Amino acid sequence: MTNATIQEIEGIDDYWGPAFRSIYEGEGHEAFVHQLDERIKQHDKEIEKLCNFHYQGFIDSIRELLQVRSHAEELHADISNVDANVKETTENLCVKAEELIRARRVELNIAATIEKMELCLPLLTTYSKLKSQVEAKRYYPALKTLEQLEHVLLPRVGPYKWCAQISADIPRLRQAIQDASMADLRDFLENIRKLSPQVGAMALKQTQEMLGRNLASIVKNKKDMAVLGISAKENTGPQCPHELVDFSPLHRCLHIHSVLGAKNDFIDYYRSQRKQQARLVLIPASTNLHDSIQGVKNYLNAVLGFFILEEHLLSAGAGLVSKDWLLDMWGMSVTKVASTLRTNTSLITDPTLMLSIKHQIMLFINTLKCYGLPTDPLPLLLQEMAEHYTEVLMQRWVVVFRDILDNASFLPIEVETQDQFDGVMDTFPYDNDELETQPFPRKFPFSSIVPAVYVQVKEFIYAWLKYSAGLGLGGGRRAAAARHSASLLLSRSFTGCLSALFRRPLPLMQLVQIIVDTQYLEDATLCLYEFISNITGSELVTTQTAGSMFQAARDDAEQQICDKLEKKVDEFLDLENYDWLLVEPTGQASAFVTDMLSYLSGVLTSLEQLPERARVAAVRAATNRIATRLRNLLLDPAVKQISSGALDQLNLDVIQCEQFAAGEPVPGLKEGELLEHFASLRQLLDLITGWDWSSYLHDVGIEGGKYALVTPRDAATLLEKLKEAEQKSSVFSVLKKNERDRRKLLDTVLKQLKQLQNQDGS
């Protein structure tokens, strides 16, 4: 191991640490020292051998070195001389060299200065250019110049003090540019708010021209332009509505904020400002849109122009407007527009203005479709306006109907010539071959009201169809709506005018003629429906049940006829002059009863033109009134005494009336129907005149009895009057036995009747 260690030490020239560490940590120190001594001795012997081998050469070298010594001294002297000469020669050269060095340094400094100045000059020029652009309000180029100044030129120049001042001025300039661009944006927003009505008006005009365009108009327009020498290229005016607005300030502001990294903030600000403007646009400038069409036009122009500009920005794709945002704001706006128009149009009473507004809204809807904006709920608004338009028309026609009724004679039309006859036939569809063959003068069954109202209803239909045109309704729907409106006009407006007419007293024959006229008008509704079908090109459909359109008016007229007959009956009965203490009857009915029944017969004959139901109602009312009044005369508290003769005379009058009722003065009555009105009076008279008190007292309270309609109160009242009359006639005479028995029976019956009366009262 010791030999290996020594060999390792000899083999390594630089790093002996590991070898010495192994010796130090091992146990063979002495052996290593001994071996090392042996190795040294070995090397000494080798060196000695080597020296002995080269000794002669060494001696020769020493001799040569001694010979060279003399030559070296000579060389040294020569070199010293040369050195002195060189030093003397180079002193001037060193001075010149130092001067050259100084000049070279100055030259380098000058070149460096020129280089730095060349770097600074573009910076200063650009900064001056930036100032000029800001002053000239060329903000977008100024912003680009500022970016170049900040990111390119300033880092290239270096940290100079004036550069630091420019760097500090850059944020202020950037903020000034941003503020100035926002000011331009506000000016732009104010400008487009003013121009929005013009944009909307131009869009509506173009839509109207497009809807009215056909091949003939296009050819005519081309020919006119050719005659005037005008070409399409020469027309330098705005071709599209949005061209009325200069959008360059808006786009500049957008680019500026995009460069500034505030594009999203700018878009949010723009949208919020436009949303506020939308709220202002949706508030009409005029609070009374229902006064004139111009207010509605201005309102719709402003709304339409606002959203046309927004739709153009959406199409431009700058990112300022998104489709969702536009549709959301439009949805809110169109609902407000519909509500505003609904509120204002509901106050309109002029149908012409309603038509103009409807046309304007239709034009508005078509323009919205051209720009891809939803139209709901505007079609629903037009339908609601159609209902209000119908109401407005009906109100106007109410005035027309009132004038017709106020000026009407309520007499059948009578014509003297063929022209007059043809004139009536042209205005009203009446078919009667028998009338056409009659000689002149000819008389129609209806009055002048019928053709006048028929013509006005046709005028109403024309006016209503003007509104329905262009609503997109099919012929069937238009016809159904027109039929419904015409039916409403007749059944409500005209019937209402008739009802108002009935509130004032009318002669009986006028009432009869009104009922006849309404029947003819009702029959003519089928012709009106056919007229509507021909105009709209739809199938003929009848929607009104026959006999029901003017039923309310006929009911009023029939009631008034009944009231007049009852009043006339009252007038006849008020003329009665009964002698209630009459000893013997005249043997025939009273004159006023005969006259009354003759009058009723004549009146009922004149009612032949009326429907059967009306005539039956009239005769029922008259007979019921006669029976009621005669019964009331008999039981009148003012009449204290009634003799048997007077009772027999009243019985004759009732018999006369019963004969009239039994004769069925009008067809359509049930057998014995009119006699039922006299039943209670007849039973009362039969009871008193027949003196059948045993049957009455036996059957009282039993339903279906012979005298079931006679109450104890009525019987007792009439008996008391008979008793009073008999007492007055026999006060100075002696009663016979049968008269005393009759008086005694009368008292007994009265007593029993009062007991029954008290029982009924308790």
Secondary structure as GFF3:
##gff-version 3
##sequence-region A 1 762
A	DSSP	alpha_helix	2	11	.	.	.	ID=ss1
A	DSSP	alpha_helix	17	25	.	.	.	ID=ss2
A	DSSP	alpha_helix	29	135	.	.	.	ID=ss3
A	DSSP	alpha_helix	139	148	.	.	.	ID=ss4
A	DSSP	pi_helix	149	153	.	.	.	ID=ss5
A	DSSP	alpha_helix	154	157	.	.	.	ID=ss6
A	DSSP	alpha_helix	161	211	.	.	.	ID=ss7
A	DSSP	alpha_helix	215	228	.	.	.	ID=ss8
A	DSSP	three_ten_helix	232	234	.	.	.	ID=ss9
A	DSSP	three_ten_helix	241	244	.	.	.	ID=ss10
A	DSSP	alpha_helix	248	259	.	.	.	ID=ss11
A	DSSP	alpha_helix	263	281	.	.	.	ID=ss12
A	DSSP	alpha_helix	293	316	.	.	.	ID=ss13
A	DSSP	alpha_helix	323	345	.	.	.	ID=ss14
A	DSSP	alpha_helix	351	370	.	.	.	ID=ss15
A	DSSP	alpha_helix	378	406	.	.	.	ID=ss16
A	DSSP	beta_strand	412	415	.	.	.	ID=ss17
A	DSSP	alpha_helix	418	427	.	.	.	ID=ss18
A	DSSP	alpha_helix	433	437	.	.	.	ID=ss19
A	DSSP	beta_strand	442	447	.	.	.	ID=ss20
A	DSSP	alpha_helix	449	468	.	.	.	ID=ss21
A	DSSP	alpha_helix	475	488	.	.	.	ID=ss22
A	DSSP	pi_helix	489	494	.	.	.	ID=ss23
A	DSSP	alpha_helix	495	502	.	.	.	ID=ss24
A	DSSP	alpha_helix	508	523	.	.	.	ID=ss25
A	DSSP	alpha_helix	525	536	.	.	.	ID=ss26
A	DSSP	alpha_helix	551	574	.	.	.	ID=ss27
A	DSSP	alpha_helix	591	606	.	.	.	ID=ss28
A	DSSP	three_ten_helix	607	609	.	.	.	ID=ss29
A	DSSP	alpha_helix	612	634	.	.	.	ID=ss30
A	DSSP	alpha_helix	644	662	.	.	.	ID=ss31
A	DSSP	three_ten_helix	674	678	.	.	.	ID=ss32
A	DSSP	alpha_helix	679	690	.	.	.	ID=ss33
A	DSSP	alpha_helix	693	699	.	.	.	ID=ss34
A	DSSP	alpha_helix	712	729	.	.	.	ID=ss35
A	DSSP	alpha_helix	737	761	.	.	.	ID=ss36
###
